[in-house]
Amino acid sequence: MGLGDADKTSSLMSDFLRQSGGVAVIDGGLATELERHGADLNDPLWSAKCLLTSPHLIRSVHLDYLEAGADIIITASYQATIQGFEAKGFSRGESEALLKRSVEVACEARDIYYDRCRESSCDHSSDGRVLKHRPILVAASVGSYGAYLADGSEYSGNYGDAMNLEFLKDFHRRRVQILAESGADLIAFETVPNKLEAQAFAKILEEDDIRIPAWFSFNSKDGVNVVSGDSLLECAGVAESCKKVVAVGINCTPPRYIHALILSIKKVTSKPILIYPNSGESYDPEQKVWVQNTGVSDEDFISYVSKWCEVGASLVGGCCRTTPKTIRAIYRTFANRPAASSLG
């Protein structure tokens, strides 16, 4: 990486946030929206299954979020791994092509959205769609090793005593390389459940000449530590010490815990803080269903957003079970943002 590339990597998020008026909106849940569009995700590949069967549905969901006001869309590659595709009988080449496809579909949605903005005479359509030409980033999702296992271990971070750094680096390396070269603006390492995996991601970024920046997003079930019990301060510290990481935060965590987690992260990082909680609903890994009526309403979710930004969050969206309606409400919360200074 030349000096120019390094400067470009480090400034991407600060430039983007400046152009977005200081805060930016991340999209919401993907899998539940795909199901609402008719997809059957009962598969170890989860939402990545649609890369095979119905990429048009993924594109539609990306567009729904852009028209709800999202400034960042996250690709359908969270559960997409070369190892997972190969276990389904795909070749290495086919598996890598499916990873690339996840980024291509998101980029296609962005292009279609920009076309719609150009065709529109105003920033908002009569049906409430946001058609505002603005900087939009495509974040290539990388889920944890636990997400590949599809056994719920991304919610425990317990990979067993035999797990080590080199194994995790080897598991993720090629996938990260492919996604970094597919046209995405950044890599989103999501639902990182333990310090070891954060260290593996940081090493890959540093050792493999990854040419786009990344964010690290951890999850917590107690509002204090990450789900494995590892210290959030130590995990965020791993992100802080990696030059390729341009934002750090929390996803897939109940909204009630977010305020305290932001305050913790602020103690160890000067980087932008990103927050995209789930709806607060409980997931039953045995039944593979969300427990009804355990979450917060969109109104309650939105009531938190301004407080999160007041204490330091600058990128806010939703994770599991949040919808374009949630994201539109977040966008409206930020609607008084200053106009973007440029779209350069």
N, C-alpha and C positions, 0 to 999 in steps of 0.2 A: 504494500500500500504506500503510495507516494504521500508527501506532505499534504498535497491538495485534498486527497481522499480522506486523510485523517481529520483535517479541518472540517470537511464537509460532513463527515460522520458525527463529529462532536457538536456541530451547530444545527443539525437537522431539527431536533426537537425544540431548541430555543427559538429558532427562526419560525418554526411552525406555530408555536404558542403565541409569539408576538403577532403573527399575521392573523391568528384566530382571536385576538383581543385578550389574551392572557389565560383563557380557559378554553378547553376543547372537549367535544362530546365523543365518547367511544360508543360503538354500537351495543346491542343487547344480545340476549340468548339466541343461539342459532338452532340447536337441535329441536327445541319445542316449536319454533317457528316452521322448521321444515316439516314437522309432523302435522302442523296446522295446514300446511300446503298439500298434505296427502302422502308424505314420505313415510315408509316403514323403516324404523331405525333399530329394530330388534336384532342387533348384530354386533359382534366385537368391534367392528370398524365404526360403529355409531354414525355420527353425521358424515364421516368420510365415505361411508357407503354410497352417498349420493354423488360423489365424484365419478363413480362407475355408472350408476343407474339413471341419475337425473340432475346433471349439473345445472340445467335451466332453473330448477327449483332453488338451488343455492344462489344463483344470480338474482332471482326474484327477491329472495330474502335480503341480500345485500342492498338491492335497490330500495326495498321498503325502508331499510334503516337510513339510507342516504336521504330519502324523501321525508324521513322523520327528523332530520337535522344532524345525523351523525357526521363527524369530521374524520373519524377513523373507522375503517371496516376491517374485521379480523377474519382471516381465511378459514375455510373448512378443513384445516389440516391438523387440528388438535389431536385427533385420534389416528391420524394418517401416518403410519410408519412403514418404512421399507420392509421391516420384519413382519408386520401385520399383513401387508399385501402379499408378501411371499408365502405366508402361511395359508393364504387363500388360493394359492396356485399361480400367482402372477410372477413373471420373470423379474429380474432386477431392473431391466430397462423399462418394463411396463410400470413397475412400482415407482420408479423415479419420475416417469411421465405423469403419473397420477398426482404426485406431490406438486409438480410444476403446474398442473391443471388447476389446482386449488388457487394459486396466485393468479393465473390467467383469468379465471372466472370472476374474481374480485376486480381485476383491472378492467375487464369487459363491462362490469356493472358501473364502475366509475365513468367509463367512456360514455355509456348510454345515458347516465345521469347528466353529464356535462352537455350532451346533445339536447336533453330535455330542458336544461337551464337556458341554453341558447335559443330554443324555440319559445320559451316563456317570456311574456312581457313584464312580469313582476316576480318578486322573490317568493311569493306564497300563492298557491293556487286556491281556487274557491273551495276545494275539498280539504284544505289544511296541509297539503303537501308543501314541503320546503323545496323551492327550486332556485337556490341561491348559489351562484358560482363562487366557490371558495376553495382554499387548499384542502385536499382530501388525501389522507395517507392510507395505504394498504399495508396492514401488519400481518406477516406470515406467522400463523400460530404453531407453536411447538409445545405439545403437552408433555407431561412427565413420563418417566418409565412406567409409573403406576397406571397412567391412562392407557398405555399399550397393553398392560396385563388385563385390563377390563374387569378387574376384580374389586374395584373400590379402593385400591391401595393408594391412589393419589389423594384420598381423604384421610389416610393414616400416616403416609410417609414411611411405613414400616416395610422395608425391603429385605429384612433379614440381616443377620450378623455377617454373612459372607459377602455382602455387597461392598464394592470399592469404587474409587474414583475412576480408575482406568476402564472398568466395565461400562460405567455410565458414559464416559467419553466415547468409547467405541460404539455403544448403542446409538448415540445421537448424532455422531459426527457427520456422516454422509447426508443424512436428512437435512441438517442445518446448512451444509454446503449447497445442496440442491435448492432449497428455499431462498437462500441468499442470492442465488444467481438467476432467479425466476422472474425478476421484475418488481418484487415487493420493495417497499420503502424502509421497512424495519422488520426485525424478528420479535415476536411476542412470546417470550417464555412464560407460560401461564400455569397457574395452580401448582407452583413449585412447592413441594411438601416438606422438604428438608434441606439442611445446609449442604450436605454432600452433593446433591444434584445441582444446587446453585453454583457450587465450586466447579462442577463438571462443565456447566454451561459457560462459565467465565473462562475456563481454560480453552474450550473450543473457540470462543470468540478471539482470544488472544493468540492462540497457537496456529490457527488455520487461516489467517489472513481473511477473515470474514469482512466483506467490504460494505456492509450496511450496518447501522447501529441496532441496538436491541433494547427491550425493556424486560425487567424481571418482575413478575407478579406472584406473590405468595398467597397461601390461604391459611385461615385460622379458624379454630372451632371454640376458642375460649377468649378471644379478644386480647390475648397476651403473647402467646407463642405461635409459631407455625404448627400445622396439624400434627407433625411428628413429635412435638414437644421441644424441638430445637428453638433456641432463642431467636425471636424476630430481629432483635438488634444485631445479632451476629450474621443472620441471613442477609439483612439489608446492607450490612457492612461489606459483604462479598460483592454485592452490586455496586456499592459506592466506590470500591477500589478498582473496578474494571472500567477502563476508559471507554470501551465500546458500548457500555450501558448508559442510555440517555434518560431513563426514567425508571422509577421503582415504586412498587405499591402492592395492592391487595386485590384479589378477585375471588369470586365464588365463596363468599363469606357473608353471614347474615348482616344486614344493615346496622343492627344495634351495636355491633362491635367496631364499626369502622372508625368512629371518632377517636377512640383511644389508640387504635392502631396507627392512625396518621400521626398522632403526637409522638408515638414511639419511633416511627420511621424518621421523623424530623430530627431526632436526636443524633442520628448517624449519617444522614445524607443531605447534600445541598442540591441534589438532582430533583427535577419535577416529580411530584407524587401523583400516581394514578390509582383510581379507585373504581372498580366495577363489581359491586357485590351481587350476590344472587337475590332472589325475592324474599329470602328468609325462610322459604319452605324447607321441610326436612325431606331427605331422600332415603328410601328404604332399599339398601343394596341387595337384600335377599329377594324382594318382590320386583326390584328394578322399576319402582314407581315413585312418584312424588306424593308425599302425604298431604292430602287435601286440607285446606284451611289452616295451614301452619305458617303461612307467610304474611307479609305486610301488604297492604293495598298500595296501588300506585301513588295515591295521595300521601300516604305515610312515607313511602320511599322518597318522594320528591321533597317532603318537608325536611329531610336530612341534608339535601344536596347543598344548600347555601351554607349550612354550618360546616360541612366538610371542606368547602372552598375557603371559608373564613379561617380555618385552622391549617390550611396548607395544600389541599388537593388542587391540581390544575388540569387534570384529565379525569372525566367522570362518565361512566356508562353503566351498563348492567351485564350480569352474567346469567346463569341458568334461571329460566322461567320469567325473565323480563322480556318485554315485547317492544315493537315499534311505538306503541302507545306510551310506554315508560320513557323511551328515548325522546319522543316528541315533547313530553313534559319537561325533561331535563333541558332540552334545547330552549324551550320557552322560558325556563328559569334563567338561562343565560342570554335571553334575547336582547337584553340591554347592553350587550358587549359592544365595545367600540368596533367600528367597521375595520375590516382587514386593511392594513396599510398597503399591501400589494399582493398580487398572486404570483409573484416571480418564482 
